[in-house]
């Protein structure tokens, strides 16, 4: 029996600047790059098709690893995480 795996990967980005308004500063805190609040985004994508499987985002103080853990429930036996 030949079993095919769907290759998937995590990708993180912490350079998304938000508008410098009171609500964003309260939730995402002032950033170190010019004082603007910064959003951290981590996605789980299928490599071949570039299909988005899941995404989480929030303040940068939590870190990419913690956000990636929130996406682990999307991994299945037929998916190979690179």
mmCIF file of the N, C-alpha and C atoms, coordinates in Angstrom:
data_MODEL
# 
_entry.id   MODEL 
# 
loop_
_atom_site.group_PDB 
_atom_site.id 
_atom_site.type_symbol 
_atom_site.label_atom_id 
_atom_site.label_alt_id 
_atom_site.label_comp_id 
_atom_site.label_asym_id 
_atom_site.label_entity_id 
_atom_site.label_seq_id 
_atom_site.pdbx_PDB_ins_code 
_atom_site.Cartn_x 
_atom_site.Cartn_y 
_atom_site.Cartn_z 
_atom_site.occupancy 
_atom_site.B_iso_or_equiv 
_atom_site.pdbx_formal_charge 
_atom_site.auth_seq_id 
_atom_site.auth_comp_id 
_atom_site.auth_asym_id 
_atom_site.auth_atom_id 
_atom_site.pdbx_PDB_model_num 
ATOM 1   N N  . UNK A 1 1  ? 0.847  -1.190 0.000  1.00 0.00 ? 1  UNK A N  1 
ATOM 2   C CA . UNK A 1 1  ? 0.000  0.000  0.000  1.00 0.00 ? 1  UNK A CA 1 
ATOM 3   C C  . UNK A 1 1  ? 0.886  1.245  0.000  1.00 0.00 ? 1  UNK A C  1 
ATOM 4   N N  . UNK A 1 2  ? 0.673  2.094  -0.972 1.00 0.00 ? 2  UNK A N  1 
ATOM 5   C CA . UNK A 1 2  ? 1.414  3.347  -1.065 1.00 0.00 ? 2  UNK A CA 1 
ATOM 6   C C  . UNK A 1 2  ? 0.591  4.435  -0.391 1.00 0.00 ? 2  UNK A C  1 
ATOM 7   N N  . UNK A 1 3  ? 1.232  5.143  0.484  1.00 0.00 ? 3  UNK A N  1 
ATOM 8   C CA . UNK A 1 3  ? 0.526  6.206  1.196  1.00 0.00 ? 3  UNK A CA 1 
ATOM 9   C C  . UNK A 1 3  ? 1.167  7.540  0.839  1.00 0.00 ? 3  UNK A C  1 
ATOM 10  N N  . UNK A 1 4  ? 0.377  8.445  0.383  1.00 0.00 ? 4  UNK A N  1 
ATOM 11  C CA . UNK A 1 4  ? 0.870  9.767  0.017  1.00 0.00 ? 4  UNK A CA 1 
ATOM 12  C C  . UNK A 1 4  ? 0.672  10.723 1.193  1.00 0.00 ? 4  UNK A C  1 
ATOM 13  N N  . UNK A 1 5  ? 1.680  11.535 1.418  1.00 0.00 ? 5  UNK A N  1 
ATOM 14  C CA . UNK A 1 5  ? 1.592  12.539 2.466  1.00 0.00 ? 5  UNK A CA 1 
ATOM 15  C C  . UNK A 1 5  ? 1.399  13.908 1.842  1.00 0.00 ? 5  UNK A C  1 
ATOM 16  N N  . UNK A 1 6  ? 0.625  14.715 2.503  1.00 0.00 ? 6  UNK A N  1 
ATOM 17  C CA . UNK A 1 6  ? 0.484  16.117 2.130  1.00 0.00 ? 6  UNK A CA 1 
ATOM 18  C C  . UNK A 1 6  ? 1.500  16.888 2.971  1.00 0.00 ? 6  UNK A C  1 
ATOM 19  N N  . UNK A 1 7  ? 2.452  17.550 2.325  1.00 0.00 ? 7  UNK A N  1 
ATOM 20  C CA . UNK A 1 7  ? 3.466  18.275 3.080  1.00 0.00 ? 7  UNK A CA 1 
ATOM 21  C C  . UNK A 1 7  ? 2.924  19.639 3.492  1.00 0.00 ? 7  UNK A C  1 
ATOM 22  N N  . UNK A 1 8  ? 3.145  19.953 4.760  1.00 0.00 ? 8  UNK A N  1 
ATOM 23  C CA . UNK A 1 8  ? 2.656  21.213 5.331  1.00 0.00 ? 8  UNK A CA 1 
ATOM 24  C C  . UNK A 1 8  ? 3.798  21.895 6.080  1.00 0.00 ? 8  UNK A C  1 
ATOM 25  N N  . UNK A 1 9  ? 3.630  23.165 6.321  1.00 0.00 ? 9  UNK A N  1 
ATOM 26  C CA . UNK A 1 9  ? 4.667  23.930 6.993  1.00 0.00 ? 9  UNK A CA 1 
ATOM 27  C C  . UNK A 1 9  ? 4.052  25.086 7.771  1.00 0.00 ? 9  UNK A C  1 
ATOM 28  N N  . UNK A 1 10 ? 4.701  25.437 8.875  1.00 0.00 ? 10 UNK A N  1 
ATOM 29  C CA . UNK A 1 10 ? 4.345  26.644 9.617  1.00 0.00 ? 10 UNK A CA 1 
ATOM 30  C C  . UNK A 1 10 ? 5.085  27.824 9.000  1.00 0.00 ? 10 UNK A C  1 
ATOM 31  N N  . UNK A 1 11 ? 4.478  28.980 9.021  1.00 0.00 ? 11 UNK A N  1 
ATOM 32  C CA . UNK A 1 11 ? 5.145  30.198 8.583  1.00 0.00 ? 11 UNK A CA 1 
ATOM 33  C C  . UNK A 1 11 ? 4.729  31.311 9.524  1.00 0.00 ? 11 UNK A C  1 
ATOM 34  N N  . UNK A 1 12 ? 5.686  32.064 9.997  1.00 0.00 ? 12 UNK A N  1 
ATOM 35  C CA . UNK A 1 12 ? 5.401  33.144 10.932 1.00 0.00 ? 12 UNK A CA 1 
ATOM 36  C C  . UNK A 1 12 ? 5.861  34.484 10.409 1.00 0.00 ? 12 UNK A C  1 
ATOM 37  N N  . UNK A 1 13 ? 5.161  35.518 10.822 1.00 0.00 ? 13 UNK A N  1 
ATOM 38  C CA . UNK A 1 13 ? 5.481  36.879 10.410 1.00 0.00 ? 13 UNK A CA 1 
ATOM 39  C C  . UNK A 1 13 ? 5.203  37.805 11.596 1.00 0.00 ? 13 UNK A C  1 
ATOM 40  N N  . UNK A 1 14 ? 6.174  38.628 11.938 1.00 0.00 ? 14 UNK A N  1 
ATOM 41  C CA . UNK A 1 14 ? 5.959  39.579 13.034 1.00 0.00 ? 14 UNK A CA 1 
ATOM 42  C C  . UNK A 1 14 ? 6.337  40.992 12.600 1.00 0.00 ? 14 UNK A C  1 
ATOM 43  N N  . UNK A 1 15 ? 5.999  41.335 11.371 1.00 0.00 ? 15 UNK A N  1 
ATOM 44  C CA . UNK A 1 15 ? 6.331  42.667 10.867 1.00 0.00 ? 15 UNK A CA 1 
ATOM 45  C C  . UNK A 1 15 ? 5.108  43.416 10.337 1.00 0.00 ? 15 UNK A C  1 
ATOM 46  N N  . UNK A 1 16 ? 3.931  43.003 10.766 1.00 0.00 ? 16 UNK A N  1 
ATOM 47  C CA . UNK A 1 16 ? 2.705  43.656 10.305 1.00 0.00 ? 16 UNK A CA 1 
ATOM 48  C C  . UNK A 1 16 ? 2.386  44.809 11.247 1.00 0.00 ? 16 UNK A C  1 
ATOM 49  N N  . UNK A 1 17 ? 2.566  46.005 10.756 1.00 0.00 ? 17 UNK A N  1 
ATOM 50  C CA . UNK A 1 17 ? 2.288  47.190 11.582 1.00 0.00 ? 17 UNK A CA 1 
ATOM 51  C C  . UNK A 1 17 ? 0.796  47.505 11.553 1.00 0.00 ? 17 UNK A C  1 
ATOM 52  N N  . UNK A 1 18 ? 0.301  47.915 12.688 1.00 0.00 ? 18 UNK A N  1 
ATOM 53  C CA . UNK A 1 18 ? -1.110 48.286 12.822 1.00 0.00 ? 18 UNK A CA 1 
ATOM 54  C C  . UNK A 1 18 ? -1.226 49.786 12.998 1.00 0.00 ? 18 UNK A C  1 
ATOM 55  N N  . UNK A 1 19 ? -2.422 50.284 12.810 1.00 0.00 ? 19 UNK A N  1 
ATOM 56  C CA . UNK A 1 19 ? -2.671 51.706 13.032 1.00 0.00 ? 19 UNK A CA 1 
ATOM 57  C C  . UNK A 1 19 ? -2.376 52.049 14.489 1.00 0.00 ? 19 UNK A C  1 
ATOM 58  N N  . UNK A 1 20 ? -1.763 53.182 14.690 1.00 0.00 ? 20 UNK A N  1 
ATOM 59  C CA . UNK A 1 20 ? -1.371 53.615 16.028 1.00 0.00 ? 20 UNK A CA 1 
ATOM 60  C C  . UNK A 1 20 ? -2.544 54.335 16.699 1.00 0.00 ? 20 UNK A C  1 
ATOM 61  N N  . UNK A 1 21 ? -3.594 53.551 17.016 1.00 0.00 ? 21 UNK A N  1 
ATOM 62  C CA . UNK A 1 21 ? -4.721 54.141 17.725 1.00 0.00 ? 21 UNK A CA 1 
ATOM 63  C C  . UNK A 1 21 ? -4.832 53.509 19.110 1.00 0.00 ? 21 UNK A C  1 
ATOM 64  N N  . UNK A 1 22 ? -5.659 54.081 19.947 1.00 0.00 ? 22 UNK A N  1 
ATOM 65  C CA . UNK A 1 22 ? -5.748 53.666 21.354 1.00 0.00 ? 22 UNK A CA 1 
ATOM 66  C C  . UNK A 1 22 ? -6.113 52.190 21.517 1.00 0.00 ? 22 UNK A C  1 
ATOM 67  N N  . UNK A 1 23 ? -7.054 51.712 20.730 1.00 0.00 ? 23 UNK A N  1 
ATOM 68  C CA . UNK A 1 23 ? -7.499 50.321 20.856 1.00 0.00 ? 23 UNK A CA 1 
ATOM 69  C C  . UNK A 1 23 ? -6.390 49.331 20.476 1.00 0.00 ? 23 UNK A C  1 
ATOM 70  N N  . UNK A 1 24 ? -5.675 49.602 19.378 1.00 0.00 ? 24 UNK A N  1 
ATOM 71  C CA . UNK A 1 24 ? -4.585 48.716 18.977 1.00 0.00 ? 24 UNK A CA 1 
ATOM 72  C C  . UNK A 1 24 ? -3.439 48.731 19.970 1.00 0.00 ? 24 UNK A C  1 
ATOM 73  N N  . UNK A 1 25 ? -3.097 49.904 20.494 1.00 0.00 ? 25 UNK A N  1 
ATOM 74  C CA . UNK A 1 25 ? -2.021 49.991 21.486 1.00 0.00 ? 25 UNK A CA 1 
ATOM 75  C C  . UNK A 1 25 ? -2.416 49.220 22.740 1.00 0.00 ? 25 UNK A C  1 
ATOM 76  N N  . UNK A 1 26 ? -3.685 49.300 23.126 1.00 0.00 ? 26 UNK A N  1 
ATOM 77  C CA . UNK A 1 26 ? -4.167 48.591 24.313 1.00 0.00 ? 26 UNK A CA 1 
ATOM 78  C C  . UNK A 1 26 ? -4.071 47.075 24.129 1.00 0.00 ? 26 UNK A C  1 
ATOM 79  N N  . UNK A 1 27 ? -4.400 46.574 22.949 1.00 0.00 ? 27 UNK A N  1 
ATOM 80  C CA . UNK A 1 27 ? -4.413 45.132 22.705 1.00 0.00 ? 27 UNK A CA 1 
ATOM 81  C C  . UNK A 1 27 ? -3.045 44.582 22.292 1.00 0.00 ? 27 UNK A C  1 
ATOM 82  N N  . UNK A 1 28 ? -2.355 45.283 21.389 1.00 0.00 ? 28 UNK A N  1 
ATOM 83  C CA . UNK A 1 28 ? -1.102 44.772 20.827 1.00 0.00 ? 28 UNK A CA 1 
ATOM 84  C C  . UNK A 1 28 ? 0.142  45.456 21.374 1.00 0.00 ? 28 UNK A C  1 
ATOM 85  N N  . UNK A 1 29 ? 0.010  46.489 22.188 1.00 0.00 ? 29 UNK A N  1 
ATOM 86  C CA . UNK A 1 29 ? 1.113  47.214 22.815 1.00 0.00 ? 29 UNK A CA 1 
ATOM 87  C C  . UNK A 1 29 ? 1.924  47.972 21.773 1.00 0.00 ? 29 UNK A C  1 
ATOM 88  N N  . UNK A 1 30 ? 2.569  49.029 22.206 1.00 0.00 ? 30 UNK A N  1 
ATOM 89  C CA . UNK A 1 30 ? 3.422  49.753 21.257 1.00 0.00 ? 30 UNK A CA 1 
ATOM 90  C C  . UNK A 1 30 ? 4.591  48.877 20.818 1.00 0.00 ? 30 UNK A C  1 
ATOM 91  N N  . UNK A 1 31 ? 4.903  48.936 19.559 1.00 0.00 ? 31 UNK A N  1 
ATOM 92  C CA . UNK A 1 31 ? 6.004  48.122 19.025 1.00 0.00 ? 31 UNK A CA 1 
ATOM 93  C C  . UNK A 1 31 ? 7.346  48.812 19.175 1.00 0.00 ? 31 UNK A C  1 
ATOM 94  N N  . UNK A 1 32 ? 8.408  48.063 18.972 1.00 0.00 ? 32 UNK A N  1 
ATOM 95  C CA . UNK A 1 32 ? 9.744  48.603 19.049 1.00 0.00 ? 32 UNK A CA 1 
ATOM 96  C C  . UNK A 1 32 ? 10.178 49.278 17.763 1.00 0.00 ? 32 UNK A C  1 
ATOM 97  N N  . UNK A 1 33 ? 9.453  49.065 16.693 1.00 0.00 ? 33 UNK A N  1 
ATOM 98  C CA . UNK A 1 33 ? 9.820  49.630 15.389 1.00 0.00 ? 33 UNK A CA 1 
ATOM 99  C C  . UNK A 1 33 ? 8.975  50.860 15.095 1.00 0.00 ? 33 UNK A C  1 
ATOM 100 N N  . UNK A 1 34 ? 9.413  51.984 15.567 1.00 0.00 ? 34 UNK A N  1 
ATOM 101 C CA . UNK A 1 34 ? 8.698  53.220 15.292 1.00 0.00 ? 34 UNK A CA 1 
ATOM 102 C C  . UNK A 1 34 ? 7.512  53.459 16.206 1.00 0.00 ? 34 UNK A C  1 
ATOM 103 N N  . UNK A 1 35 ? 7.312  52.626 17.194 1.00 0.00 ? 35 UNK A N  1 
ATOM 104 C CA . UNK A 1 35 ? 6.253  52.835 18.162 1.00 0.00 ? 35 UNK A CA 1 
ATOM 105 C C  . UNK A 1 35 ? 4.884  52.324 17.757 1.00 0.00 ? 35 UNK A C  1 
ATOM 106 N N  . UNK A 1 36 ? 4.714  51.841 16.532 1.00 0.00 ? 36 UNK A N  1 
ATOM 107 C CA . UNK A 1 36 ? 3.424  51.315 16.085 1.00 0.00 ? 36 UNK A CA 1 
ATOM 108 C C  . UNK A 1 36 ? 3.198  49.920 16.665 1.00 0.00 ? 36 UNK A C  1 
ATOM 109 N N  . UNK A 1 37 ? 1.964  49.589 17.029 1.00 0.00 ? 37 UNK A N  1 
ATOM 110 C CA . UNK A 1 37 ? 1.676  48.227 17.470 1.00 0.00 ? 37 UNK A CA 1 
ATOM 111 C C  . UNK A 1 37 ? 1.961  47.242 16.329 1.00 0.00 ? 37 UNK A C  1 
ATOM 112 N N  . UNK A 1 38 ? 2.466  46.063 16.685 1.00 0.00 ? 38 UNK A N  1 
ATOM 113 C CA . UNK A 1 38 ? 2.831  45.066 15.682 1.00 0.00 ? 38 UNK A CA 1 
ATOM 114 C C  . UNK A 1 38 ? 2.063  43.776 15.936 1.00 0.00 ? 38 UNK A C  1 
ATOM 115 N N  . UNK A 1 39 ? 1.555  43.193 14.876 1.00 0.00 ? 39 UNK A N  1 
ATOM 116 C CA . UNK A 1 39 ? 0.782  41.954 14.922 1.00 0.00 ? 39 UNK A CA 1 
ATOM 117 C C  . UNK A 1 39 ? 1.684  40.783 14.553 1.00 0.00 ? 39 UNK A C  1 
ATOM 118 N N  . UNK A 1 40 ? 1.573  39.688 15.286 1.00 0.00 ? 40 UNK A N  1 
ATOM 119 C CA . UNK A 1 40 ? 2.285  38.448 14.942 1.00 0.00 ? 40 UNK A CA 1 
ATOM 120 C C  . UNK A 1 40 ? 1.277  37.496 14.305 1.00 0.00 ? 40 UNK A C  1 
ATOM 121 N N  . UNK A 1 41 ? 1.643  36.930 13.162 1.00 0.00 ? 41 UNK A N  1 
ATOM 122 C CA . UNK A 1 41 ? 0.777  36.022 12.420 1.00 0.00 ? 41 UNK A CA 1 
ATOM 123 C C  . UNK A 1 41 ? 1.526  34.718 12.178 1.00 0.00 ? 41 UNK A C  1 
ATOM 124 N N  . UNK A 1 42 ? 0.906  33.587 12.494 1.00 0.00 ? 42 UNK A N  1 
ATOM 125 C CA . UNK A 1 42 ? 1.481  32.270 12.217 1.00 0.00 ? 42 UNK A CA 1 
ATOM 126 C C  . UNK A 1 42 ? 0.434  31.472 11.450 1.00 0.00 ? 42 UNK A C  1 
ATOM 127 N N  . UNK A 1 43 ? 0.873  30.859 10.350 1.00 0.00 ? 43 UNK A N  1 
ATOM 128 C CA . UNK A 1 43 ? -0.038 30.083 9.516  1.00 0.00 ? 43 UNK A CA 1 
ATOM 129 C C  . UNK A 1 43 ? 0.474  28.658 9.357  1.00 0.00 ? 43 UNK A C  1 
ATOM 130 N N  . UNK A 1 44 ? -0.437 27.765 9.049  1.00 0.00 ? 44 UNK A N  1 
ATOM 131 C CA . UNK A 1 44 ? -0.114 26.398 8.655  1.00 0.00 ? 44 UNK A CA 1 
ATOM 132 C C  . UNK A 1 44 ? -0.627 26.250 7.231  1.00 0.00 ? 44 UNK A C  1 
ATOM 133 N N  . UNK A 1 45 ? 0.291  25.966 6.300  1.00 0.00 ? 45 UNK A N  1 
ATOM 134 C CA . UNK A 1 45 ? -0.074 25.904 4.889  1.00 0.00 ? 45 UNK A CA 1 
ATOM 135 C C  . UNK A 1 45 ? 0.365  24.588 4.275  1.00 0.00 ? 45 UNK A C  1 
ATOM 136 N N  . UNK A 1 46 ? -0.367 24.159 3.243  1.00 0.00 ? 46 UNK A N  1 
ATOM 137 C CA . UNK A 1 46 ? 0.053  23.010 2.455  1.00 0.00 ? 46 UNK A CA 1 
ATOM 138 C C  . UNK A 1 46 ? 1.054  23.508 1.427  1.00 0.00 ? 46 UNK A C  1 
ATOM 139 N N  . UNK A 1 47 ? 2.183  22.842 1.346  1.00 0.00 ? 47 UNK A N  1 
ATOM 140 C CA . UNK A 1 47 ? 3.278  23.342 0.514  1.00 0.00 ? 47 UNK A CA 1 
ATOM 141 C C  . UNK A 1 47 ? 2.954  23.263 -0.975 1.00 0.00 ? 47 UNK A C  1 
ATOM 142 N N  . UNK A 1 48 ? 2.464  22.137 -1.462 1.00 0.00 ? 48 UNK A N  1 
ATOM 143 C CA . UNK A 1 48 ? 2.226  21.978 -2.897 1.00 0.00 ? 48 UNK A CA 1 
ATOM 144 C C  . UNK A 1 48 ? 1.193  22.926 -3.459 1.00 0.00 ? 48 UNK A C  1 
ATOM 145 N N  . UNK A 1 49 ? 0.059  23.035 -2.798 1.00 0.00 ? 49 UNK A N  1 
ATOM 146 C CA . UNK A 1 49 ? -1.038 23.856 -3.315 1.00 0.00 ? 49 UNK A CA 1 
ATOM 147 C C  . UNK A 1 49 ? -1.047 25.267 -2.741 1.00 0.00 ? 49 UNK A C  1 
ATOM 148 N N  . UNK A 1 50 ? -0.258 25.487 -1.706 1.00 0.00 ? 50 UNK A N  1 
ATOM 149 C CA . UNK A 1 50 ? -0.230 26.755 -0.967 1.00 0.00 ? 50 UNK A CA 1 
ATOM 150 C C  . UNK A 1 50 ? -1.566 27.056 -0.297 1.00 0.00 ? 50 UNK A C  1 
ATOM 151 N N  . UNK A 1 51 ? -2.319 26.009 -0.020 1.00 0.00 ? 51 UNK A N  1 
ATOM 152 C CA . UNK A 1 51 ? -3.616 26.185 0.627  1.00 0.00 ? 51 UNK A CA 1 
ATOM 153 C C  . UNK A 1 51 ? -3.427 26.520 2.101  1.00 0.00 ? 51 UNK A C  1 
ATOM 154 N N  . UNK A 1 52 ? -4.189 27.466 2.573  1.00 0.00 ? 52 UNK A N  1 
ATOM 155 C CA . UNK A 1 52 ? -4.156 27.851 3.978  1.00 0.00 ? 52 UNK A CA 1 
ATOM 156 C C  . UNK A 1 52 ? -4.985 26.855 4.774  1.00 0.00 ? 52 UNK A C  1 
ATOM 157 N N  . UNK A 1 53 ? -4.358 26.214 5.748  1.00 0.00 ? 53 UNK A N  1 
ATOM 158 C CA . UNK A 1 53 ? -5.056 25.247 6.597  1.00 0.00 ? 53 UNK A CA 1 
ATOM 159 C C  . UNK A 1 53 ? -5.547 25.921 7.870  1.00 0.00 ? 53 UNK A C  1 
ATOM 160 N N  . UNK A 1 54 ? -4.737 26.791 8.438  1.00 0.00 ? 54 UNK A N  1 
ATOM 161 C CA . UNK A 1 54 ? -5.124 27.483 9.658  1.00 0.00 ? 54 UNK A CA 1 
ATOM 162 C C  . UNK A 1 54 ? -4.230 28.682 9.901  1.00 0.00 ? 54 UNK A C  1 
ATOM 163 N N  . UNK A 1 55 ? -4.718 29.619 10.704 1.00 0.00 ? 55 UNK A N  1 
ATOM 164 C CA . UNK A 1 55 ? -3.945 30.816 11.036 1.00 0.00 ? 55 UNK A CA 1 
ATOM 165 C C  . UNK A 1 55 ? -4.343 31.309 12.413 1.00 0.00 ? 55 UNK A C  1 
ATOM 166 N N  . UNK A 1 56 ? -3.373 31.846 13.124 1.00 0.00 ? 56 UNK A N  1 
ATOM 167 C CA . UNK A 1 56 ? -3.614 32.490 14.416 1.00 0.00 ? 56 UNK A CA 1 
ATOM 168 C C  . UNK A 1 56 ? -2.793 33.777 14.451 1.00 0.00 ? 56 UNK A C  1 
ATOM 169 N N  . UNK A 1 57 ? -3.260 34.734 15.224 1.00 0.00 ? 57 UNK A N  1 
ATOM 170 C CA . UNK A 1 57 ? -2.526 35.992 15.330 1.00 0.00 ? 57 UNK A CA 1 
ATOM 171 C C  . UNK A 1 57 ? -2.788 36.626 16.671 1.00 0.00 ? 57 UNK A C  1 
ATOM 172 N N  . UNK A 1 58 ? -1.929 37.571 17.018 1.00 0.00 ? 58 UNK A N  1 
ATOM 173 C CA . UNK A 1 58 ? -2.064 38.294 18.271 1.00 0.00 ? 58 UNK A CA 1 
ATOM 174 C C  . UNK A 1 58 ? -0.829 39.124 18.547 1.00 0.00 ? 58 UNK A C  1 
ATOM 175 N N  . UNK A 1 59 ? -0.645 39.532 19.801 1.00 0.00 ? 59 UNK A N  1 
ATOM 176 C CA . UNK A 1 59 ? 0.506  40.342 20.169 1.00 0.00 ? 59 UNK A CA 1 
ATOM 177 C C  . UNK A 1 59 ? 1.817  39.568 19.995 1.00 0.00 ? 59 UNK A C  1 
ATOM 178 N N  . UNK A 1 60 ? 2.907  40.301 19.778 1.00 0.00 ? 60 UNK A N  1 
ATOM 179 C CA . UNK A 1 60 ? 4.200  39.661 19.553 1.00 0.00 ? 60 UNK A CA 1 
ATOM 180 C C  . UNK A 1 60 ? 4.833  39.095 20.818 1.00 0.00 ? 60 UNK A C  1 
ATOM 181 N N  . UNK A 1 61 ? 4.355  39.450 21.985 1.00 0.00 ? 61 UNK A N  1 
ATOM 182 C CA . UNK A 1 61 ? 4.987  38.976 23.219 1.00 0.00 ? 61 UNK A CA 1 
ATOM 183 C C  . UNK A 1 61 ? 4.745  37.488 23.487 1.00 0.00 ? 61 UNK A C  1 
ATOM 184 N N  . UNK A 1 62 ? 3.793  36.869 22.812 1.00 0.00 ? 62 UNK A N  1 
ATOM 185 C CA . UNK A 1 62 ? 3.505  35.447 23.012 1.00 0.00 ? 62 UNK A CA 1 
ATOM 186 C C  . UNK A 1 62 ? 4.529  34.582 22.281 1.00 0.00 ? 62 UNK A C  1 
ATOM 187 N N  . UNK A 1 63 ? 4.894  34.946 21.071 1.00 0.00 ? 63 UNK A N  1 
ATOM 188 C CA . UNK A 1 63 ? 5.911  34.231 20.316 1.00 0.00 ? 63 UNK A CA 1 
ATOM 189 C C  . UNK A 1 63 ? 5.353  33.233 19.318 1.00 0.00 ? 63 UNK A C  1 
ATOM 190 N N  . UNK A 1 64 ? 6.140  32.988 18.265 1.00 0.00 ? 64 UNK A N  1 
ATOM 191 C CA . UNK A 1 64 ? 5.705  32.109 17.178 1.00 0.00 ? 64 UNK A CA 1 
ATOM 192 C C  . UNK A 1 64 ? 5.467  30.674 17.640 1.00 0.00 ? 64 UNK A C  1 
ATOM 193 N N  . UNK A 1 65 ? 6.306  30.168 18.521 1.00 0.00 ? 65 UNK A N  1 
ATOM 194 C CA . UNK A 1 65 ? 6.166  28.781 18.972 1.00 0.00 ? 65 UNK A CA 1 
ATOM 195 C C  . UNK A 1 65 ? 4.836  28.557 19.676 1.00 0.00 ? 65 UNK A C  1 
ATOM 196 N N  . UNK A 1 66 ? 4.449  29.479 20.523 1.00 0.00 ? 66 UNK A N  1 
ATOM 197 C CA . UNK A 1 66 ? 3.170  29.354 21.227 1.00 0.00 ? 66 UNK A CA 1 
ATOM 198 C C  . UNK A 1 66 ? 1.997  29.423 20.260 1.00 0.00 ? 66 UNK A C  1 
ATOM 199 N N  . UNK A 1 67 ? 2.094  30.301 19.259 1.00 0.00 ? 67 UNK A N  1 
ATOM 200 C CA . UNK A 1 67 ? 1.030  30.378 18.258 1.00 0.00 ? 67 UNK A CA 1 
ATOM 201 C C  . UNK A 1 67 ? 0.973  29.110 17.421 1.00 0.00 ? 67 UNK A C  1 
ATOM 202 N N  . UNK A 1 68 ? 2.131  28.556 17.081 1.00 0.00 ? 68 UNK A N  1 
ATOM 203 C CA . UNK A 1 68 ? 2.175  27.319 16.293 1.00 0.00 ? 68 UNK A CA 1 
ATOM 204 C C  . UNK A 1 68 ? 1.501  26.172 17.048 1.00 0.00 ? 68 UNK A C  1 
ATOM 205 N N  . UNK A 1 69 ? 1.660  26.123 18.359 1.00 0.00 ? 69 UNK A N  1 
ATOM 206 C CA . UNK A 1 69 ? 1.004  25.074 19.158 1.00 0.00 ? 69 UNK A CA 1 
ATOM 207 C C  . UNK A 1 69 ? -0.520 25.136 19.026 1.00 0.00 ? 69 UNK A C  1 
ATOM 208 N N  . UNK A 1 70 ? -1.042 26.315 18.816 1.00 0.00 ? 70 UNK A N  1 
ATOM 209 C CA . UNK A 1 70 ? -2.490 26.468 18.660 1.00 0.00 ? 70 UNK A CA 1 
ATOM 210 C C  . UNK A 1 70 ? -2.997 25.894 17.340 1.00 0.00 ? 70 UNK A C  1 
ATOM 211 N N  . UNK A 1 71 ? -2.082 25.590 16.425 1.00 0.00 ? 71 UNK A N  1 
ATOM 212 C CA . UNK A 1 71 ? -2.463 25.033 15.120 1.00 0.00 ? 71 UNK A CA 1 
ATOM 213 C C  . UNK A 1 71 ? -2.228 23.526 15.036 1.00 0.00 ? 71 UNK A C  1 
ATOM 214 N N  . UNK A 1 72 ? -1.682 22.929 16.070 1.00 0.00 ? 72 UNK A N  1 
ATOM 215 C CA . UNK A 1 72 ? -1.347 21.503 16.027 1.00 0.00 ? 72 UNK A CA 1 
ATOM 216 C C  . UNK A 1 72 ? -2.561 20.606 15.803 1.00 0.00 ? 72 UNK A C  1 
ATOM 217 N N  . UNK A 1 73 ? -3.732 21.030 16.210 1.00 0.00 ? 73 UNK A N  1 
ATOM 218 C CA . UNK A 1 73 ? -4.921 20.191 16.028 1.00 0.00 ? 73 UNK A CA 1 
ATOM 219 C C  . UNK A 1 73 ? -5.271 20.000 14.541 1.00 0.00 ? 73 UNK A C  1 
ATOM 220 N N  . UNK A 1 74 ? -4.666 20.799 13.658 1.00 0.00 ? 74 UNK A N  1 
ATOM 221 C CA . UNK A 1 74 ? -4.893 20.651 12.220 1.00 0.00 ? 74 UNK A CA 1 
ATOM 222 C C  . UNK A 1 74 ? -4.021 19.558 11.594 1.00 0.00 ? 74 UNK A C  1 
ATOM 223 N N  . UNK A 1 75 ? -3.012 19.096 12.319 1.00 0.00 ? 75 UNK A N  1 
ATOM 224 C CA . UNK A 1 75 ? -2.143 18.038 11.785 1.00 0.00 ? 75 UNK A CA 1 
ATOM 225 C C  . UNK A 1 75 ? -2.859 16.706 11.879 1.00 0.00 ? 75 UNK A C  1 
ATOM 226 N N  . UNK A 1 76 ? -2.740 15.928 10.809 1.00 0.00 ? 76 UNK A N  1 
ATOM 227 C CA . UNK A 1 76 ? -3.396 14.615 10.732 1.00 0.00 ? 76 UNK A CA 1 
ATOM 228 C C  . UNK A 1 76 ? -2.363 13.585 10.306 1.00 0.00 ? 76 UNK A C  1 
ATOM 229 N N  . UNK A 1 77 ? -2.678 12.300 10.407 1.00 0.00 ? 77 UNK A N  1 
ATOM 230 C CA . UNK A 1 77 ? -1.706 11.266 10.023 1.00 0.00 ? 77 UNK A CA 1 
ATOM 231 C C  . UNK A 1 77 ? -1.245 11.331 8.564  1.00 0.00 ? 77 UNK A C  1 
ATOM 232 N N  . UNK A 1 78 ? -2.045 11.930 7.682  1.00 0.00 ? 78 UNK A N  1 
ATOM 233 C CA . UNK A 1 78 ? -1.640 12.008 6.279  1.00 0.00 ? 78 UNK A CA 1 
ATOM 234 C C  . UNK A 1 78 ? -0.872 13.282 5.952  1.00 0.00 ? 78 UNK A C  1 
ATOM 235 N N  . UNK A 1 79 ? -0.516 14.068 6.949  1.00 0.00 ? 79 UNK A N  1 
ATOM 236 C CA . UNK A 1 79 ? 0.222  15.320 6.728  1.00 0.00 ? 79 UNK A CA 1 
ATOM 237 C C  . UNK A 1 79 ? 1.632  15.196 7.289  1.00 0.00 ? 79 UNK A C  1 
ATOM 238 N N  . UNK A 1 80 ? 2.603  15.591 6.496  1.00 0.00 ? 80 UNK A N  1 
ATOM 239 C CA . UNK A 1 80 ? 3.998  15.573 6.894  1.00 0.00 ? 80 UNK A CA 1 
ATOM 240 C C  . UNK A 1 80 ? 4.445  16.997 7.139  1.00 0.00 ? 80 UNK A C  1 
ATOM 241 N N  . UNK A 1 81 ? 4.780  17.308 8.381  1.00 0.00 ? 81 UNK A N  1 
ATOM 242 C CA . UNK A 1 81 ? 5.184  18.667 8.763  1.00 0.00 ? 81 UNK A CA 1 
ATOM 243 C C  . UNK A 1 81 ? 6.669  18.840 8.501  1.00 0.00 ? 81 UNK A C  1 
ATOM 244 N N  . UNK A 1 82 ? 7.007  19.821 7.693  1.00 0.00 ? 82 UNK A N  1 
ATOM 245 C CA . UNK A 1 82 ? 8.412  20.115 7.403  1.00 0.00 ? 82 UNK A CA 1 
ATOM 246 C C  . UNK A 1 82 ? 8.910  21.242 8.264  1.00 0.00 ? 82 UNK A C  1 
# 
